Amino acid sequence: MREPEPKSPATGPKDPIAEAEQLRLRLEALKAGIGDAHAAEGDRNKARSDPTSNGGALGMGLRAGSELVSGVLVGCGIGYLIDRQAGTSPLFLIIFLMMGMAAGFWNVYRMATRKPGQSAKDSKNSASGAGE
């Protein structure tokens, strides 16, 4: 039989309470690190979706331009078709051109007054009073 080696104080039996306390401290440090990383990731995602950031502002500007142009084009198309069917001069074309411009400006206004993070559906509900 082999005799157990004498244990020195450095390699002696460790205190299980002290070891558990050390593990608990390490776990808390890891949790704090994960929480910090999670918060930093959330900040990066928030900056990406912020319309005041460079990419968000560019996207918002392009959307505003396309809203205006599409309103005018749809209005012109409808007015042209009605003029053609009715045999009138550019009467309906001018009327629907103005209506298309008004619709385009209205869409841009709604888009500009929407709060960051609010969807179009939410802004419709709050405007009609359905959310109350």
Sequence and secondary structure as in RCSB ss.txt:
>XXXX:A:sequence
MREPEPKSPATGPKDPIAEAEQLRLRLEALKAGIGDAHAAEGDRNKARSDPTSNGGALGMGLRAGSELVSGVLVG
CGIGYLIDRQAGTSPLFLIIFLMMGMAAGFWNVYRMATRKPGQSAKDSKNSASGAGE
>XXXX:A:secstr
        TTTS   HHHHHHHHHHHHHHHHHHHHHHHHHHHHHHHHHH TTSHHHHHHHHHHHHHHHHHHHHHH
HHHHHHHHHHHT  THHHHHHHHHHHHHHHHHHHHHHHS TT  HHHHHHHHHTTT 
